[in-house]
Amino acid sequence: MIFSKERLMSNWHLMRIVRLAIGLYMAVGAVYMKEWMFGVMGAFFLYQALADATCCGAGGCNTRTPRQTYRQQKQAQEVDVDYEEIK
């Protein structure tokens, strides 16, 4: 289930708290101003905060780190070559 007790109670970080605050603000504002669009956006932010979900999915916004640095790649390409003189 998406809203399990472990997921709701653990791993609270700054962005999750910000999403919760934005969602609550928009949901309350939607009821106060009678604007359904703010309610939809508020529900979206509340869902993100409660389910600990992001727009990018599971770490989709992170970039991959290269396995080797540029210097390591250059060192791997440099190979000592033995030459034989042909007469």
N, CA, C and O atoms as CSV, one atom per row, in Angstrom:
chain,resi,resn,atom,element,x,y,z
A,1,MET,N,N,0.843,-1.186,0.000
A,1,MET,CA,C,0.000,0.000,0.000
A,1,MET,C,C,0.885,1.246,0.000
A,1,MET,O,O,1.945,1.258,0.625
A,2,ILE,N,N,0.455,2.273,-0.689
A,2,ILE,CA,C,1.259,3.489,-0.818
A,2,ILE,C,C,1.387,4.212,0.521
A,2,ILE,O,O,2.470,4.687,0.864
A,3,PHE,N,N,0.301,4.301,1.275
A,3,PHE,CA,C,0.318,5.052,2.517
A,3,PHE,C,C,0.470,4.116,3.713
A,3,PHE,O,O,-0.414,4.059,4.568
A,4,SER,N,N,1.562,3.394,3.782
A,4,SER,CA,C,1.804,2.538,4.932
A,4,SER,C,C,2.297,3.399,6.105
A,4,SER,O,O,2.776,4.518,5.917
A,5,LYS,N,N,2.168,2.858,7.289
A,5,LYS,CA,C,2.550,3.598,8.494
A,5,LYS,C,C,4.041,3.911,8.495
A,5,LYS,O,O,4.452,4.996,8.906
A,6,GLU,N,N,4.853,2.952,8.030
A,6,GLU,CA,C,6.305,3.182,8.000
A,6,GLU,C,C,6.659,4.327,7.063
A,6,GLU,O,O,7.509,5.158,7.382
A,7,ARG,N,N,6.005,4.367,5.905
A,7,ARG,CA,C,6.300,5.409,4.924
A,7,ARG,C,C,5.835,6.781,5.409
A,7,ARG,O,O,6.507,7.786,5.179
A,8,LEU,N,N,4.690,6.817,6.078
A,8,LEU,CA,C,4.180,8.099,6.565
A,8,LEU,C,C,5.011,8.652,7.717
A,8,LEU,O,O,5.150,9.868,7.851
A,9,MET,N,N,5.561,7.777,8.545
A,9,MET,CA,C,6.243,8.229,9.748
A,9,MET,C,C,7.757,8.358,9.614
A,9,MET,O,O,8.400,8.888,10.520
A,10,SER,N,N,8.339,7.898,8.531
A,10,SER,CA,C,9.798,7.924,8.428
A,10,SER,C,C,10.261,8.742,7.224
A,10,SER,O,O,9.485,9.065,6.325
A,11,ASN,N,N,11.547,9.061,7.241
A,11,ASN,CA,C,12.224,9.739,6.136
A,11,ASN,C,C,11.651,11.117,5.824
A,11,ASN,O,O,11.456,11.458,4.657
A,12,TRP,N,N,11.385,11.894,6.842
A,12,TRP,CA,C,10.923,13.264,6.617
A,12,TRP,C,C,12.146,14.158,6.433
A,12,TRP,O,O,12.993,14.251,7.322
A,13,HIS,N,N,12.233,14.808,5.292
A,13,HIS,CA,C,13.321,15.716,4.981
A,13,HIS,C,C,12.734,17.069,4.607
A,13,HIS,O,O,11.515,17.232,4.552
A,14,LEU,N,N,13.595,18.027,4.354
A,14,LEU,CA,C,13.145,19.405,4.136
A,14,LEU,C,C,12.163,19.518,2.977
A,14,LEU,O,O,11.130,20.171,3.123
A,15,MET,N,N,12.447,18.911,1.839
A,15,MET,CA,C,11.557,19.049,0.688
A,15,MET,C,C,10.203,18.391,0.943
A,15,MET,O,O,9.184,18.857,0.434
A,16,ARG,N,N,10.184,17.339,1.708
A,16,ARG,CA,C,8.908,16.696,2.020
A,16,ARG,C,C,8.062,17.601,2.917
A,16,ARG,O,O,6.844,17.678,2.754
A,17,ILE,N,N,8.701,18.278,3.850
A,17,ILE,CA,C,7.988,19.219,4.722
A,17,ILE,C,C,7.512,20.421,3.925
A,17,ILE,O,O,6.410,20.919,4.153
A,18,VAL,N,N,8.330,20.892,2.991
A,18,VAL,CA,C,7.932,22.023,2.131
A,18,VAL,C,C,6.724,21.639,1.285
A,18,VAL,O,O,5.786,22.426,1.154
A,19,ARG,N,N,6.734,20.427,0.704
A,19,ARG,CA,C,5.585,19.969,-0.085
A,19,ARG,C,C,4.326,19.886,0.766
A,19,ARG,O,O,3.239,20.240,0.308
A,20,LEU,N,N,4.468,19.420,2.001
A,20,LEU,CA,C,3.314,19.343,2.898
A,20,LEU,C,C,2.765,20.735,3.197
A,20,LEU,O,O,1.552,20.946,3.178
A,21,ALA,N,N,3.652,21.675,3.472
A,21,ALA,CA,C,3.222,23.047,3.771
A,21,ALA,C,C,2.537,23.681,2.557
A,21,ALA,O,O,1.498,24.325,2.701
A,22,ILE,N,N,3.107,23.506,1.375
A,22,ILE,CA,C,2.502,24.062,0.164
A,22,ILE,C,C,1.139,23.421,-0.093
A,22,ILE,O,O,0.177,24.106,-0.438
A,23,GLY,N,N,1.066,22.103,0.079
A,23,GLY,CA,C,-0.198,21.414,-0.138
A,23,GLY,C,C,-1.291,21.865,0.818
A,23,GLY,O,O,-2.429,22.092,0.409
A,24,LEU,N,N,-0.941,21.994,2.093
A,24,LEU,CA,C,-1.927,22.463,3.071
A,24,LEU,C,C,-2.362,23.891,2.778
A,24,LEU,O,O,-3.547,24.215,2.858
A,25,TYR,N,N,-1.396,24.748,2.437
A,25,TYR,CA,C,-1.708,26.142,2.128
A,25,TYR,C,C,-2.644,26.235,0.928
A,25,TYR,O,O,-3.614,26.994,0.951
A,26,MET,N,N,-2.358,25.467,-0.118
A,26,MET,CA,C,-3.181,25.522,-1.318
A,26,MET,C,C,-4.561,24.905,-1.080
A,26,MET,O,O,-5.558,25.401,-1.604
A,27,ALA,N,N,-4.623,23.831,-0.297
A,27,ALA,CA,C,-5.914,23.190,-0.028
A,27,ALA,C,C,-6.821,24.110,0.803
A,27,ALA,O,O,-8.010,24.245,0.515
A,28,VAL,N,N,-6.256,24.728,1.819
A,28,VAL,CA,C,-7.041,25.651,2.645
A,28,VAL,C,C,-7.446,26.867,1.815
A,28,VAL,O,O,-8.579,27.338,1.918
A,29,GLY,N,N,-6.532,27.376,0.996
A,29,GLY,CA,C,-6.854,28.504,0.123
A,29,GLY,C,C,-7.922,28.161,-0.887
A,29,GLY,O,O,-8.751,29.006,-1.226
A,30,ALA,N,N,-7.916,26.939,-1.373
A,30,ALA,CA,C,-8.927,26.516,-2.344
A,30,ALA,C,C,-10.320,26.494,-1.716
A,30,ALA,O,O,-11.298,26.903,-2.341
A,31,VAL,N,N,-10.400,26.017,-0.486
A,31,VAL,CA,C,-11.694,26.002,0.195
A,31,VAL,C,C,-12.141,27.428,0.492
A,31,VAL,O,O,-13.314,27.763,0.319
A,32,TYR,N,N,-11.224,28.257,0.930
A,32,TYR,CA,C,-11.547,29.639,1.291
A,32,TYR,C,C,-11.989,30.447,0.072
A,32,TYR,O,O,-12.967,31.192,0.135
A,33,MET,N,N,-11.248,30.294,-1.058
A,33,MET,CA,C,-11.556,31.071,-2.264
A,33,MET,C,C,-12.523,30.360,-3.207
A,33,MET,O,O,-12.936,30.938,-4.212
A,34,LYS,N,N,-12.887,29.122,-2.901
A,34,LYS,CA,C,-13.787,28.316,-3.722
A,34,LYS,C,C,-13.243,28.159,-5.150
A,34,LYS,O,O,-13.968,28.319,-6.131
A,35,GLU,N,N,-11.958,27.846,-5.231
A,35,GLU,CA,C,-11.269,27.603,-6.511
A,35,GLU,C,C,-10.874,26.140,-6.572
A,35,GLU,O,O,-10.050,25.699,-5.771
A,36,TRP,N,N,-11.430,25.381,-7.487
A,36,TRP,CA,C,-11.161,23.948,-7.554
A,36,TRP,C,C,-9.768,23.656,-8.083
A,36,TRP,O,O,-9.193,22.622,-7.743
A,37,MET,N,N,-9.205,24.538,-8.910
A,37,MET,CA,C,-7.874,24.290,-9.469
A,37,MET,C,C,-6.804,24.322,-8.371
A,37,MET,O,O,-5.879,23.510,-8.375
A,38,PHE,N,N,-6.938,25.254,-7.446
A,38,PHE,CA,C,-6.014,25.284,-6.308
A,38,PHE,C,C,-6.169,24.017,-5.463
A,38,PHE,O,O,-5.197,23.513,-4.901
A,39,GLY,N,N,-7.383,23.516,-5.382
A,39,GLY,CA,C,-7.617,22.279,-4.644
A,39,GLY,C,C,-6.930,21.085,-5.292
A,39,GLY,O,O,-6.387,20.225,-4.599
A,40,VAL,N,N,-6.953,21.033,-6.618
A,40,VAL,CA,C,-6.277,19.954,-7.336
A,40,VAL,C,C,-4.768,20.043,-7.135
A,40,VAL,O,O,-4.110,19.037,-6.874
A,41,MET,N,N,-4.226,21.249,-7.258
A,41,MET,CA,C,-2.786,21.427,-7.059
A,41,MET,C,C,-2.398,21.139,-5.609
A,41,MET,O,O,-1.356,20.535,-5.357
A,42,GLY,N,N,-3.218,21.560,-4.670
A,42,GLY,CA,C,-2.959,21.266,-3.263
A,42,GLY,C,C,-2.999,19.776,-2.979
A,42,GLY,O,O,-2.179,19.261,-2.219
A,43,ALA,N,N,-3.957,19.080,-3.593
A,43,ALA,CA,C,-4.036,17.629,-3.413
A,43,ALA,C,C,-2.800,16.951,-3.995
A,43,ALA,O,O,-2.299,15.979,-3.430
A,44,PHE,N,N,-2.311,17.457,-5.116
A,44,PHE,CA,C,-1.102,16.905,-5.724
A,44,PHE,C,C,0.095,17.046,-4.787
A,44,PHE,O,O,0.846,16.088,-4.597
A,45,PHE,N,N,0.282,18.231,-4.199
A,45,PHE,CA,C,1.388,18.442,-3.273
A,45,PHE,C,C,1.217,17.621,-1.991
A,45,PHE,O,O,2.195,17.112,-1.445
A,46,LEU,N,N,-0.005,17.494,-1.519
A,46,LEU,CA,C,-0.246,16.667,-0.333
A,46,LEU,C,C,0.066,15.205,-0.628
A,46,LEU,O,O,0.650,14.516,0.209
A,47,TYR,N,N,-0.314,14.728,-1.804
A,47,TYR,CA,C,0.009,13.356,-2.181
A,47,TYR,C,C,1.523,13.148,-2.208
A,47,TYR,O,O,2.032,12.152,-1.695
A,48,GLN,N,N,2.236,14.105,-2.814
A,48,GLN,CA,C,3.693,13.987,-2.877
A,48,GLN,C,C,4.306,13.940,-1.482
A,48,GLN,O,O,5.224,13.159,-1.231
A,49,ALA,N,N,3.804,14.767,-0.580
A,49,ALA,CA,C,4.362,14.801,0.773
A,49,ALA,C,C,4.039,13.529,1.546
A,49,ALA,O,O,4.913,12.979,2.216
A,50,LEU,N,N,2.810,13.056,1.465
A,50,LEU,CA,C,2.413,11.900,2.258
A,50,LEU,C,C,2.978,10.600,1.706
A,50,LEU,O,O,3.323,9.702,2.474
A,51,ALA,N,N,3.076,10.487,0.385
A,51,ALA,CA,C,3.589,9.254,-0.221
A,51,ALA,C,C,5.097,9.312,-0.422
A,51,ALA,O,O,5.697,8.327,-0.854
A,52,ASP,N,N,5.718,10.441,-0.119
A,52,ASP,CA,C,7.147,10.664,-0.353
A,52,ASP,C,C,7.487,10.366,-1.813
A,52,ASP,O,O,8.460,9.674,-2.112
A,53,ALA,N,N,6.670,10.899,-2.706
A,53,ALA,CA,C,6.856,10.722,-4.144
A,53,ALA,C,C,7.316,12.042,-4.744
A,53,ALA,O,O,7.055,13.115,-4.200
A,54,THR,N,N,7.999,11.944,-5.865
A,54,THR,CA,C,8.428,13.136,-6.577
A,54,THR,C,C,7.930,13.065,-8.004
A,54,THR,O,O,7.391,12.043,-8.428
A,55,CYS,N,N,8.105,14.130,-8.737
A,55,CYS,CA,C,7.703,14.136,-10.143
A,55,CYS,C,C,8.592,13.217,-10.971
A,55,CYS,O,O,8.162,12.689,-11.996
A,56,CYS,N,N,9.811,13.030,-10.534
A,56,CYS,CA,C,10.784,12.278,-11.326
A,56,CYS,C,C,10.753,10.789,-11.061
A,56,CYS,O,O,11.431,10.042,-11.766
A,57,GLY,N,N,10.021,10.333,-10.107
A,57,GLY,CA,C,10.029,8.906,-9.790
A,57,GLY,C,C,11.126,8.583,-8.801
A,57,GLY,O,O,11.543,9.439,-8.022
A,58,ALA,N,N,11.582,7.375,-8.832
A,58,ALA,CA,C,12.585,6.913,-7.873
A,58,ALA,C,C,13.974,7.368,-8.283
A,58,ALA,O,O,14.696,6.638,-8.963
A,59,GLY,N,N,14.348,8.558,-7.876
A,59,GLY,CA,C,15.692,9.059,-8.160
A,59,GLY,C,C,15.919,9.420,-9.605
A,59,GLY,O,O,17.057,9.394,-10.072
A,60,GLY,N,N,14.864,9.757,-10.330
A,60,GLY,CA,C,14.998,10.064,-11.747
A,60,GLY,C,C,15.719,11.375,-12.022
A,60,GLY,O,O,16.228,11.570,-13.126
A,61,CYS,N,N,15.775,12.256,-11.073
A,61,CYS,CA,C,16.428,13.543,-11.290
A,61,CYS,C,C,17.931,13.497,-11.046
A,61,CYS,O,O,18.653,14.418,-11.428
A,62,ASN,N,N,18.392,12.451,-10.425
A,62,ASN,CA,C,19.822,12.341,-10.148
A,62,ASN,C,C,20.583,12.010,-11.413
A,62,ASN,O,O,20.094,11.281,-12.276
A,63,THR,N,N,21.783,12.550,-11.515
A,63,THR,CA,C,22.636,12.223,-12.652
A,63,THR,C,C,23.589,11.119,-12.248
A,63,THR,O,O,23.973,11.008,-11.083
A,64,ARG,N,N,23.967,10.308,-13.215
A,64,ARG,CA,C,24.890,9.218,-12.933
A,64,ARG,C,C,26.293,9.770,-12.771
A,64,ARG,O,O,26.694,10.703,-13.467
A,65,THR,N,N,27.022,9.189,-11.858
A,65,THR,CA,C,28.417,9.565,-11.702
A,65,THR,C,C,29.248,8.678,-12.618
A,65,THR,O,O,28.967,7.487,-12.749
A,66,PRO,N,N,30.258,9.240,-13.248
A,66,PRO,CA,C,31.067,8.404,-14.140
A,66,PRO,C,C,31.828,7.358,-13.341
A,66,PRO,O,O,32.235,7.599,-12.204
A,67,ARG,N,N,32.012,6.211,-13.942
A,67,ARG,CA,C,32.716,5.135,-13.235
A,67,ARG,C,C,34.198,5.441,-13.111
A,67,ARG,O,O,34.831,5.074,-12.122
A,68,GLN,N,N,34.742,6.100,-14.095
A,68,GLN,CA,C,36.150,6.474,-14.054
A,68,GLN,C,C,36.259,7.970,-14.324
A,68,GLN,O,O,35.468,8.540,-15.075
A,69,THR,N,N,37.233,8.579,-13.711
A,69,THR,CA,C,37.475,9.979,-13.996
A,69,THR,C,C,38.231,10.098,-15.311
A,69,THR,O,O,38.729,9.109,-15.848
A,70,TYR,N,N,38.308,11.298,-15.810
A,70,TYR,CA,C,38.995,11.535,-17.073
A,70,TYR,C,C,40.458,11.126,-16.977
A,70,TYR,O,O,41.003,10.537,-17.911
A,71,ARG,N,N,41.097,11.435,-15.851
A,71,ARG,CA,C,42.505,11.084,-15.670
A,71,ARG,C,C,42.693,9.559,-15.678
A,71,ARG,O,O,43.641,9.049,-16.274
A,72,GLN,N,N,41.790,8.844,-15.017
A,72,GLN,CA,C,41.887,7.389,-15.006
A,72,GLN,C,C,41.693,6.812,-16.408
A,72,GLN,O,O,42.333,5.825,-16.770
A,73,GLN,N,N,40.819,7.423,-17.187
A,73,GLN,CA,C,40.616,6.956,-18.555
A,73,GLN,C,C,41.862,7.186,-19.395
A,73,GLN,O,O,42.243,6.323,-20.185
A,74,LYS,N,N,42.504,8.347,-19.233
A,74,LYS,CA,C,43.722,8.646,-19.985
A,74,LYS,C,C,44.844,7.685,-19.604
A,74,LYS,O,O,45.584,7.216,-20.468
A,75,GLN,N,N,44.970,7.391,-18.306
A,75,GLN,CA,C,46.010,6.463,-17.871
A,75,GLN,C,C,45.749,5.063,-18.417
A,75,GLN,O,O,46.691,4.338,-18.738
A,76,ALA,N,N,44.498,4.682,-18.523
A,76,ALA,CA,C,44.174,3.366,-19.056
A,76,ALA,C,C,44.480,3.302,-20.553
A,76,ALA,O,O,44.805,2.233,-21.072
A,77,GLN,N,N,44.380,4.432,-21.247
A,77,GLN,CA,C,44.636,4.448,-22.679
A,77,GLN,C,C,46.134,4.461,-22.976
A,77,GLN,O,O,46.561,3.964,-24.018
A,78,GLU,N,N,46.933,5.022,-22.073
A,78,GLU,CA,C,48.372,5.095,-22.287
A,78,GLU,C,C,48.994,3.729,-21.998
A,78,GLU,O,O,49.021,3.265,-20.858
A,79,VAL,N,N,49.485,3.111,-23.046
A,79,VAL,CA,C,50.078,1.788,-22.923
A,79,VAL,C,C,51.500,1.881,-23.449
A,79,VAL,O,O,51.746,2.481,-24.495
A,80,ASP,N,N,52.435,1.284,-22.718
A,80,ASP,CA,C,53.823,1.261,-23.185
A,80,ASP,C,C,53.933,0.305,-24.366
A,80,ASP,O,O,53.500,-0.845,-24.301
A,81,VAL,N,N,54.519,0.809,-25.440
A,81,VAL,CA,C,54.669,0.008,-26.651
A,81,VAL,C,C,56.152,-0.275,-26.842
A,81,VAL,O,O,56.976,0.637,-26.791
A,82,ASP,N,N,56.479,-1.512,-27.057
A,82,ASP,CA,C,57.860,-1.905,-27.339
A,82,ASP,C,C,58.040,-1.973,-28.856
A,82,ASP,O,O,57.268,-2.623,-29.560
A,83,TYR,N,N,59.088,-1.280,-29.346
A,83,TYR,CA,C,59.381,-1.283,-30.750
A,83,TYR,C,C,60.616,-2.150,-31.017
A,83,TYR,O,O,61.567,-2.168,-30.236
A,84,GLU,N,N,60.569,-2.863,-32.140
A,84,GLU,CA,C,61.726,-3.621,-32.580
A,84,GLU,C,C,62.251,-2.996,-33.862
A,84,GLU,O,O,61.495,-2.666,-34.775
A,85,GLU,N,N,63.537,-2.849,-33.901
A,85,GLU,CA,C,64.141,-2.257,-35.089
A,85,GLU,C,C,64.329,-3.361,-36.152
A,85,GLU,O,O,64.930,-4.403,-35.891
A,86,ILE,N,N,63.814,-3.103,-37.310
A,86,ILE,CA,C,63.922,-4.071,-38.422
A,86,ILE,C,C,64.959,-3.562,-39.393
A,86,ILE,O,O,64.893,-2.415,-39.833
A,87,LYS,N,N,65.954,-4.435,-39.744
A,87,LYS,CA,C,67.013,-4.037,-40.668
A,87,LYS,C,C,66.921,-4.763,-41.959
A,87,LYS,O,O,67.741,-4.543,-42.850
